[in-house]
Amino acid sequence: MKKYINRELSWIEFNKRVLEEAEDPTTPLLDRLQFLSIVSSNLDEFMSVRVAGIKDQIKAGYKTPDFTGYTPHGLLKRIMRRTSRLVHSQYKIYRDLMGELSNEGIVQVSWSELTGDQKRWMEDYFQEIVYPVLTPMAVDVSRPFPLVHNRELYLAVILCHSERQEVTEEDSVFAIVQVPSILPRTIPVPGILSSRKHHFLLLEDLIKEQIGLLFSGYSTDSVHAFRVTRNADLDLNEEGAEDLLEELEKELRRRRRGFPVRLEVEIGMPRHAMTRLMDELEVEGDVFFNDGPLDLTFLSKLAGSLLNFDPLRYRPIEPVYPAEFKRGEDVLSVVRKRDVLVYHPYESFEVVNDFIWEAAEDPDVLAIKMTLYRVNVNSELLLALAKAAESGKQVTAVVEIKARFDEARNIAWARQLEKAGCHVVYGLVGLKTHAKITLVVRKEGGRLRRYVHVGTGNYNENTAKVYTDAGLFTSNEDIGADATALFNEMTGYSTPHDWRSFAVAPTGLKPKLFQLIDREIQHALAGKPARITAKMNSLSHKEMVDKLYEASQAGVQIELIVRGICCLRPGVPGLSDNIRVISIVDRFLEHSRLLVVSGHGEEEVYLSSADWMTRNLVRRVELLCPVYDPRLRRMLIRLLDIMLHDNVKARQLLAKGGYRRVTDSVTSVRSQLLAMDLDTWKT
């Protein structure tokens, strides 16, 4: 048995756990559609970044095994084999789900199932809405093969002259048509009287039926959908770039022409059409034949758009405004007196908006500084920062424009902040700024007081409704001093700081974690209680894995909640006997990063922006912040304890690398349901 689990193969295991939620009959039907959509979007990013990187290594002739023992070529073979099985399962679940939804009145129909009136309505819709935005693209000697955009849906059309009765492959001509992503993928069928019924036709099926209108004088031999996933990783020359924004915008344009990593085709496409596509796109063997609609990410919009079907989705939760701020006092007044912990999505993100708005409108606030990684469109926070700058406050926004797949959006709103008078810093050369922190500086009685918010998740109002994340409000002087120093490092030329509270990557976070683990090792060797509990999204840094193995062998009891990738192999005799790893995949995305160590008689608790991955520990600006208030520490320890006892949505990682559901108790414990009841842990 290998000592480590491969990162990419571990990721595939994670996406299988997401797929299990789509298959789980206890998950509401429309939420099962959401999970199917997430599987597809996850796989798109995996292919366009991780698999693309492996193919780059193969092209460069790189043959050295990684630390898990796989060469790029050997790993790629395993990835494609396992991914193919995953996609096959995904489409089987899709077909089963369509059958179950049909029983509830939600029906995907084919053209032949429409009535005469419905067909005429669809033909009018095609003529008025769809036809004007279609562009048929013939491929012949005078018209070269067009650029096929990344992750867009196309139709491959085989045509022949209509007067010919017998058609050979040599007689046929080839064309492609892009299915316009600007239009809804699903078209409601008119004439359905009941509010509890929703029949829909897929946009590509309508275009297929009307395709002859695009090619007059020809008859259609076949029409099949296809889709290309391209290398979407950016290759920024940050050191040589005179303007990082301009360099990034150039790379975004190049992304559209990245080399193909995967070709998806609708099952039944003729062999000669397949060969033509593969030759033109320079795809060698990575072709997925899907028995169903390509790009199932449309299911998320479908599920969200269906009205009158609330019994088929999770009951909505209304995040509560944190009780600590409900006594008529403003946020700054409360934080001046005591630290406050908030936990999303069970508690409302509005308190963060209020924190920034109060600071923006308070005449005694002199400065607001904030890191921004992924911010939602029309964010209240951006409006508040602009308002503060316009009123004369010093406003600094450290914007990470290199946040993958959000680059264009980040550039747009960063420029809006600049226009409002904010000082915008576009991250650091060679590093991504991933820390989540806000600093407010206020004049009070002849002195300055600093208010800080540190979080585990992005300042994004939308994801705060579906991600679990922790946030700490504090006016602690040591944390405030460290926050000031951190922003000075990010915006100026300050030398590394002698931190009072924080541990900051890329220089100080890994040493701090190692120091904490080493201290637990010494406790265990001395016969004292020694325990580590950590929650994160991924664990893939080899040195960190080795350090946890060392701690286990010394007798430290280690419990890890790792939602996604985990390269550590738990429960191996003599190596990791004392390590248990679980993954929780449920309604909300488990995103918070938390750490508890036994400390000197009283447990120490930290929250962090960082996963224990190489990129977080050595290539990003990340933050580990202690929780000083004993009451808040106890809250987070109780919350983690609830998660560790989950036996409904938790899966335990086995030594061989697979996962099994945790079913170790007669009493069901579903941690997210218990966490919603704040009285169970936040008292």
C-alpha positions, -999 to +999 in steps of 0.1 A: +000+000+000+013+034-010+020+059+018+000+087+003-033+091-016-029+109-049-045+143-050-063+140-083-077+105-075-088+118-041-106+147-059-125+122-080-135+104-048-149+137-035-169+143-067-183+108-062-195+118-028-213+148-043-229+124-069-241+102-040-262+132-028-278+133-062-286+096-059-297+097-023-335+092-022-337+112+011-324+143-007-354+163-022-357+158-059-349+194-070-319+195-047-307+162-063-308+181-096-286+208-080-261+181-069-260+167-105-252+202-117-224+206-092-208+174-103-207+187-138-193+222-129-167+205-106-156+182-134-154+211-158-129+229-136-110+197-128-105+190-165-096+226-175-071+231-147-058+199-131-060+175-161-047+203-184-017+207-161-010+170-163-012+171-201+013+200-201+037+178-181+033+150-206+039+173-235+070+186-218+083+151-215+081+151-177+083+115-164+093+118-127+067+103-103+050+127-079+053+121-041+023+097-043+042+075-069+024+084-101+040+096-134+020+121-153+012+095-180+002+068-156-019+092-136-037+105-166-048+070-176-062+064-142-080+098-141-097+092-174-108+057-166-123+067-132-138+099-146-154+079-174-171+057-148-182+087-128-198+103-159-215+070-168-230+069-133-240+106-135-260+100-166-277+070-153-288+090-122-299+118-145-322+094-164-336+080-132-342+115-118-360+125-150-383+095-144-390+105-108-396+142-117-420+131-145-441+115-118-442+149-100-453+168-132-418+180-143-413+165-177-386+169-203-404+163-236-392+155-272-405+173-303-426+143-312-445+145-279-457+181-286-493+188-298-498+206-331-505+239-313-474+235-291-452+228-322-465+259-339-458+280-307-423+265-306-418+273-343-428+309-337-404+311-307-376+298-329-383+323-356-386+353-333-361+345-305-336+318-315-331+321-353-318+357-352-289+348-329-278+316-346-248+315-369-244+285-391-207+279-398-199+257-428-165+240-430-149+236-464-118+247-484-127+284-483-141+284-448-117+270-422-128+253-390-140+281-367-129+286-331-149+264-308-152+282-275-144+267-241-173+248-225-199+261-250-225+238-265-224+232-303-242+211-329-222+191-355-243+190-387-238+166-416-256+179-447-261+167-483-276+182-514-313+176-512-317+164-548-293+134-542-311+102-533-281+082-523-255+099-502-220+087-495-196+101-469-177+118-497-209+136-508-217+151-474-207+185-461-199+195-425-211+225-405-214+235-369-239+257-350-233+271-316-263+267-292-265+303-278-258+304-242-274+338-239-308+321-242-325+298-216-314+262-221-350+250-212-381+262-229-414+258-211-440+241-231-472+262-234-507+250-228-499+232-195-529+243-173-519+230-139-496+250-117-482+217-105-469+207-139-439+220-159-431+205-193-400+217-211-381+213-243-343+217-245-331+245-266-308+223-286-337+199-294-356+228-309-326+239-330-321+204-342-358+202-353-355+235-372-320+231-385-331+229-421-340+266-420-303+274-416-291+254-446-316+259-475-309+237-505-295+209-483-310+180-464-298+171-429-282+137-425-274+140-388-272+166-360-254+158-327-243+180-298-206+183-288-187+204-263-150+211-258-132+217-225-100+237-230-070+244-208-082+274-187-052+278-164-035+312-167+002+317-174+009+352-160+043+368-164+038+388-132+074+397-127+077+412-163+043+428-165+042+465-165+005+465-157-009+434-141-045+442-152-035+444-188-015+412-186-044+394-170-068+406-196-045+393-224-044+359-207-082+358-204-084+363-242-058+335-246-079+312-224-105+310-251-079+293-274-063+269-248-056+235-261-086+210-258-085+187-228-117+169-233-143+164-260-179+155-251-202+142-278-238+131-278-241+094-282-249+083-318-227+108-336-215+092-370-180+080-370-169+103-398-183+134-380-164+123-349-132+118-368-136+153-384-141+169-350-111+151-334-089+161-363-099+197-364-098+202-326-066+181-323-081+158-297-064+125-294-083+101-273-101+119-244-136+117-258-167+112-236-198+098-252-227+110-231-261+093-232-281+124-224-279+162-227-243+176-226-234+200-198-258+192-170-250+225-152-282+238-167-300+217-141-292+242-114-311+270-132-339+246-140-343+236-104-341+272-092-367+284-117-395+260-109-422+277-089-450+259-070-427+229-063-414+238-028-422+203-015-395+190-038-367+211-023-352+216+011-372+238+033-356+273+031-338+285+061-339+321+072-305+330+086-309+348+119-293+380+128-267+373+155-283+376+189-253+395+202-262+425+180-300+425+187-300+448+218-303+481+199-266+488+198-247+492+166-221+466+155-191+487+165-205+494+200-210+457+207-175+447+194-160+474+215-172+455+246-167+419+236-156+395+208-184+380+187-185+348+166-209+344+137-214+312+117-229+313+082-253+304+067-272+298+100-264+334+110-270+362+085-242+378+065-261+411+069-241+417+101-209+420+080-226+444+056-238+464+086-203+465+100-189+481+068-219+504+063-216+517+099-179+523+095-186+541+061-211+564+077-195+570+110-177+604+110-152+592+136-140+563+114-108+573+096-099+543+076-113+510+063-090+483+049-103+450+034-092+420+014-115+409-014-112+376-032-145+366-048-173+392-044-208+389-057-223+412-083-241+442-068-224+436-034-235+458-006-199+458+006-186+475-026-213+502-023-203+508+013-166+511+005-173+535-024-195+556+000-167+557+025-141+568+000-165+595-014-169+609+021-132+613+025-122+582+045-090+563+037-103+532+020-080+504+009-091+473-010-066+445-016-083+428-046-072+394-058-079+397-095-063+363-101-091+344-084-097+316-109-127+321-132-137+353-115-109+374-130-130+394-155-156+402-128-129+412-103-113+435-128-146+453-135-156+460-099-120+468-089-120+496-114-154+508-100-138+511-066-109+531-081-133+555-097-150+560-063-116+570-048-106+538-031-069+528-030-070+495-048-040+471-046-041+441-070-025+415-048+012+407-046+035+395-074+037+357-074+012+353-046-026+351-044-041+371-015-066+346+000-068+360+036-102+372+047-099+403+069-113+438+074-098+465+095-117+496+107-097+524+124-118+548+145-109+579+165-122+575+201-115+600+230-082+612+217-069+577+207-074+553+179-092+520+183-091+492+157-120+469+149-113+437+130-133+410+112-115+378+103-133+351+084-128+317+069-148+325+037-151+351+010-169+384+015-197+372-007-233+376+002-245+348-021-221+321-011-226+330+026-261+316+021-249+282+010-214+278+025-206+272+061-181+298+073-170+313+106-163+350+112-148+367+143-155+403+152-130+417+177-114+449+190-085+430+206-054+452+206-030+425+195-052+413+167-057+450+157-020+456+156-014+425+135-041+435+111-025+469+106+009+452+100-006+428+076-022+455+054+011+474+055+029+443+042+003+439+014+003+475+003+038+487+010+073+474+014+072+465+051+096+437+062+080+406+078+064+415+111+069+400+145+033+389+148+016+391+182-014+369+173-015+360+136+004+334+117+006+345+080+015+325+049+037+322+029+064+326+056+049+320+090+018+298+088+034+265+081+060+269+109+032+279+133+012+248+125+043+226+128+051+243+162+016+235+174+018+199+162+053+194+177+040+207+211+013+180+210+039+154+201+059+164+232+028+162+254+021+127+241+057+115+247+054+129+282+022+109+288+000+140+288-033+144+269-025+153+233-051+160+207-056+178+174-089+185+157-088+203+124-114+211+098-105+221+062-115+217+026-083+199+015-051+183+028-025+177+002+008+192+014+033+164+018+053+179+046+021+185+065+009+149+060+043+136+072+041+158+103+007+144+111+020+109+106+048+117+130+023+130+156+001+099+152+031+076+158+039+096+190+004+090+203-014+122+195-051+116+188-059+133+156-094+139+141-097+156+107-128+168+089-116+172+053-144+179+028-125+173-004-090+162-013-070+142+014-036+128+006-032+114+041-039+077+045-055+072+079-056+040+100-025+024+087-008+003+114+024+018+125+019+049+104-014+066+111-032+044+137-043+075+157-057+095+128-094+095+118-106+114+087-142+121+078-158+141+050-192+158+053-212+164+021-246+178+028-270+206+018-245+234+025-209+234+013-186+228+043-161+256+039-150+267+073-113+261+084-109+255+121-082+241+144-082+230+180-052+218+199-051+207+235-027+234+246-015+240+281-044+226+300-069+247+281-077+241+244-065+266+219-088+274+190-080+291+157-099+300+125-082+303+092-085+311+055-061+284+046-065+247+036-034+225+043-024+225+006+009+235-009-006+265-027-021+278+006+009+273+027+037+285+003+021+304-026-007+325-010-012+352+016-032+333+042-041+339+078-044+319+110-061+338+138-065+327+175-099+329+192-091+344+226-125+346+243-131+313+263-168+314+256-163+316+218-137+288+220-162+265+237-187+273+210-164+262+182-153+231+201-189+221+206-196+227+169-167+205+158-178+178+182-212+178+166-196+173+132-173+145+144-204+126+155-223+130+122-235+096+111-259+107+083-239+128+059-204+119+070-182+094+052-150+080+068-118+078+048-105+042+047-068+032+046-072+020+010-084+054-001-121+048-004-149+062+018-177+045+036-207+061+053-205+065+091-232+044+107-219+038+142-249+048+163-286+040+167-293+077+171-291+097+139-268+128+140-269+151+111-245+179+120-259+206+097-294+201+111-281+203+147-259+234+138-290+252+126-303+251+162-278+277+175-289+269+211-273+234+208-238+248+206-238+287+207-247+292+244 
